[in-house]
Amino acid sequence: MTTPHSAQIDHLVVAARTLDEGVAWCAATLGVVPGPGGEHALFGTHNRLLRLHCEHAPRAYLEIIAVNPQATPTRPAPLKRWFDLDDPSLRARLAQRGPQLVHWVASVPDIDVAAAELRVLGIQRGPAIAASRPTPSGLLQWRISVRDDGQRLFDGALPTLIQWGDVHPADTMPASGLALESLTLSHPDATGLQQALDAIGLDPRAVAPGPAALTALFDTPLGPRTLSSAI
C-alpha cells in the first residue's frame, strides 16, 4: 500500500549544454530519438522525454534537459535553476564531455511529509514549489523540491522530490524501447545517503561507499548501455 512515506523512481535527469546536443547524444548513445517535452518558464529550461520500462516504477522516464537560450527564468534572481544547471563546474563538464546523467527525481504521495522526514536528518531538500507547463493534452502541474541555491545534494545521488497533480507526463508517452534494468548509488557518505533514502520510503537499495556516482544500466536497441554521473 502506498503511504505518505512511499517513494519511487520518477525520472532520471540527463543534462546537456543545449537541447540539440542532448537529442543527438540520445540517438547516438541509446539508439532512440527522444519524444517531445516542453518549456519551464520558472527556470528558463526546456526538455525532451522518453518513457522507460521499469519493473518497479511503471511511470519512469528519462528527461534530457538544458537551459533555454531563448527564455529568461521567471524565478527571481539570485535564486538558481534546478539540478545545478547554473553551477559553473557542471556547465564546464557538459561543455567538455557532452550530455551526461546528473541526477534523479523520486515521486512521493506527500512532498511536505517527505521533506519533513529529511529535515529530521538535517537535510534541507528545499521548499516544495509549484510548477507547470502546457502540453497538447492540457496543463501539466506538479510540486517539486528545489533549493534556493539549486543544489542537488549528495552530488546528485539524493533525489529531488516531486508530487504530481492529476496528470503524469508518462501517461501519454509511447513505449520507447528503453528499459531501466538497474539504478545504483555510491557516495563517500553512504550511510547518510541510505538513511535519507529510507526516510522518504524508497525501497531498500544498496548504497556503496566510494566516489559519488549515480549509475543506470539500460537495455536499448543498441544493446546494454551504462550511464554514470561519476565526475
C-alpha positions in Angstrom: 0.0 0.0 0.0 1.2 3.5 -0.8 1.8 5.6 2.3 2.9 9.3 2.7 6.4 7.9 3.1 6.4 5.8 0.0 8.6 7.0 -2.9 9.7 5.5 -6.2 11.8 6.4 -9.2 10.0 9.1 -11.2 12.7 10.1 -13.7 16.4 10.3 -14.5 17.9 13.6 -15.5 20.4 14.0 -18.3 21.8 17.5 -18.6 23.0 18.9 -21.8 24.7 22.2 -22.8 22.0 22.6 -25.5 18.8 20.6 -26.2 20.0 19.8 -29.7 23.2 18.3 -28.3 21.1 16.3 -25.9 18.9 14.9 -28.6 21.9 13.9 -30.8 23.6 12.3 -27.8 20.5 10.3 -27.0 20.1 9.0 -30.6 23.8 8.0 -30.7 24.1 6.6 -27.2 20.8 4.9 -26.6 19.6 4.4 -30.1 16.4 6.3 -29.7 15.3 9.8 -30.6 13.6 11.4 -27.6 10.0 12.4 -27.8 8.6 15.9 -27.2 8.9 17.7 -24.0 8.2 21.3 -23.2 9.5 24.6 -21.6 9.7 25.5 -17.9 9.2 29.2 -17.7 10.0 29.3 -14.0 13.6 28.1 -14.6 14.2 29.1 -18.2 14.8 25.5 -19.3 13.4 23.1 -21.8 13.4 19.3 -22.2 12.7 16.2 -24.3 11.4 13.0 -22.7 11.5 9.2 -23.2 9.4 6.6 -21.4 11.3 3.8 -19.7 10.2 0.3 -19.0 11.0 -0.2 -15.3 9.7 -3.2 -13.3 9.4 -1.3 -10.0 8.4 2.1 -11.4 5.7 1.9 -14.1 5.8 5.6 -14.9 9.5 6.1 -15.0 11.0 8.2 -17.8 14.2 9.8 -19.0 14.5 13.6 -19.2 17.0 15.4 -21.3 17.2 19.0 -20.0 19.1 22.1 -21.0 19.0 25.9 -20.4 16.7 27.5 -22.9 18.8 30.4 -24.5 15.5 32.0 -25.7 14.0 32.2 -22.3 14.6 34.3 -19.1 13.7 32.5 -15.9 10.7 33.9 -14.1 12.2 32.7 -10.8 13.7 35.9 -9.5 17.4 36.3 -9.1 19.5 35.4 -7.2 17.6 32.1 -6.9 19.2 29.4 -9.1 17.9 26.9 -11.7 17.1 23.4 -10.6 19.6 20.5 -10.9 22.6 22.7 -10.5 22.2 23.9 -14.1 23.7 27.3 -13.1 26.7 25.7 -11.4 29.9 26.7 -13.3 31.6 23.3 -12.7 28.7 21.4 -14.1 28.5 23.7 -17.1 32.2 23.1 -17.7 31.7 19.4 -17.6 28.9 19.5 -20.1 31.0 21.6 -22.4 33.9 19.3 -22.2 32.3 15.9 -22.1 28.9 16.4 -23.6 25.5 15.4 -22.1 25.5 13.2 -19.1 23.4 11.7 -16.3 23.5 14.1 -13.4 20.5 13.4 -11.1 17.3 11.6 -10.5 13.8 12.5 -9.2 11.6 10.5 -6.8 7.8 10.8 -6.8 6.2 10.9 -3.4 2.5 10.9 -2.4 3.0 13.8 0.0 6.0 16.0 -0.7 5.6 18.0 2.6 5.8 14.9 4.7 8.8 13.6 2.7 10.7 16.9 3.0 9.9 16.9 6.8 11.4 13.5 7.2 14.6 14.7 5.5 14.7 17.7 7.8 14.7 15.4 10.8 18.1 14.2 9.5 19.3 17.7 9.0 18.9 17.6 5.2 17.3 20.7 3.7 15.9 19.4 0.4 14.4 22.8 -0.4 10.8 24.1 -0.4 8.1 22.5 -2.5 7.4 24.9 -5.2 4.5 24.8 -7.7 5.5 24.4 -11.3 3.6 23.8 -14.5 3.9 23.7 -18.3 1.4 23.4 -21.1 1.0 20.2 -23.1 -1.2 19.2 -26.0 -3.5 17.3 -23.6 -3.7 20.1 -21.0 -1.7 21.8 -18.3 0.8 19.6 -16.5 1.1 20.6 -12.8 3.4 19.4 -10.1 5.2 20.4 -6.9 8.9 19.9 -6.7 11.6 20.4 -4.1 14.2 23.0 -5.3 16.7 24.7 -3.0 17.3 28.4 -3.5 20.9 27.6 -4.5 19.7 24.9 -6.9 21.9 22.2 -5.4 21.1 18.5 -6.0 22.7 17.3 -2.7 24.9 14.2 -2.2 26.5 15.1 -5.6 23.2 14.3 -7.3 22.7 10.9 -5.6 19.9 12.1 -3.3 16.8 12.5 -5.4 14.8 15.7 -5.8 11.2 15.1 -4.6 8.2 15.6 -6.8 4.5 15.3 -6.3 2.4 15.3 -9.5 -1.1 16.6 -9.9 -3.9 14.7 -11.6 -1.8 14.0 -14.7 1.6 12.4 -15.0 3.6 13.1 -18.2 4.4 9.4 -18.7 0.7 8.6 -19.2 0.8 9.9 -22.7 4.3 8.8 -23.7 4.6 5.9 -26.1 6.9 3.0 -25.4 10.5 3.9 -26.4 12.2 0.6 -26.5 14.4 1.6 -23.5 14.4 -0.4 -20.2 15.9 0.7 -17.0 17.5 -2.5 -15.6 19.1 -1.1 -12.5 20.0 2.1 -10.7 22.9 2.0 -8.2 24.3 4.7 -6.0 27.7 5.3 -4.4 28.9 8.1 -2.2 31.6 8.8 0.4 28.8 9.2 3.0 27.0 6.1 2.0 25.4 5.7 5.5 23.9 9.2 5.4 22.6 8.7 1.9 21.0 5.4 2.8 19.3 6.9 5.8 17.9 9.7 3.7 16.5 7.2 1.2 15.0 5.2 4.0 13.4 8.3 5.4 11.4 9.0 2.2 10.4 5.4 1.9 12.3 4.3 -1.2 12.6 0.5 -1.5 15.7 -0.8 0.1 18.7 -0.5 -2.2 22.4 -0.9 -1.7 24.3 2.3 -1.4 28.0 1.6 -1.8 30.8 3.7 -0.2 33.1 5.3 -2.7 33.3 8.2 -5.1 29.9 9.9 -5.7 28.1 8.3 -8.6 24.6 7.6 -9.9 24.8 4.6 -12.3 22.0 3.5 -14.5 22.0 0.3 -16.6 19.8 0.3 -19.7 18.6 -2.3 -22.2 18.5 -0.3 -25.5 18.0 -1.0 -29.2 21.9 -0.8 -29.4 22.3 -3.3 -26.6 23.2 -2.8 -22.9 24.3 0.8 -22.1 25.5 2.2 -18.8 25.2 5.9 -17.9 27.1 7.3 -14.9 27.2 10.6 -13.2 30.8 10.0 -11.9 33.0 13.1 -12.1 
